[in-house]
Amino acid sequence: MRKLLLSFLLVMMIVMGLITVTNASSAIAETLVTPQVKVYRSPSCSCCGNWLDHIQKQGFNIQADIKTDDIDAIKEKYNLPPELASCHTAIIDGYVMEGHIPADDIKRFLQQTPQLAGLAVPGMPVGSPGMELGNEKDSFTVMAFNRKGEIQAFKKYKYYHP
């Protein structure tokens, strides 16, 4: 009986050890795959904060929230095509993410690990994440761009107003 009890305790200790290792591994893996976000924005823009809330709720980690009065210099530094400009610029896993891009589009883009520079939602379309205004929604297109400044549509959002 004593031998059986010792065997049972040994098995339980091994199982508990495996559970602890598995939990630790999961926590480490989650940390490694959680996209880190560095965002540059105007100190007076509230919609940028709303967009940050949106992506945080979708699992992104805000590493730095840098408020600057010279946002154009940031856009130039990261070679953002001027026609794609919006109110904030984020850097996620080395990619440039400009404006009010839906978090799901960023996730899909990052999973593809494309040979592109980033994504952008030009301007500030009503209804995009951070730009919600009741039931109003403008149609908009998430644009992808490469390091040469070439632009293509990534995803279109079509909304019809009665």
HELIX and SHEET records of a PDB file:
HELIX    1   1 ARG A    2  VAL A   33  1                                  32    
HELIX    2   2 SER A   46  LYS A   57  1                                  12    
HELIX    3   3 ILE A   71  LYS A   77  1                                   7    
HELIX    4   4 PRO A   82  LEU A   84  5                                   3    
HELIX    5   5 ALA A  103  GLN A  112  1                                  10    
SHEET    1   A 7 ASN A  61  LYS A  67  0                                        
SHEET    2   A 7 GLN A  36  ARG A  41  1                                        
SHEET    3   A 7 HIS A  88  ILE A  92 -1                                        
SHEET    4   A 7 TYR A  95  GLY A  99 -1                                        
SHEET    5   A 7 GLY A 118  VAL A 121  1                                        
SHEET    6   A 7 PHE A 140  PHE A 145 -1                                        
SHEET    7   A 7 ILE A 151  TYR A 157 -1                                        
END                                                                             
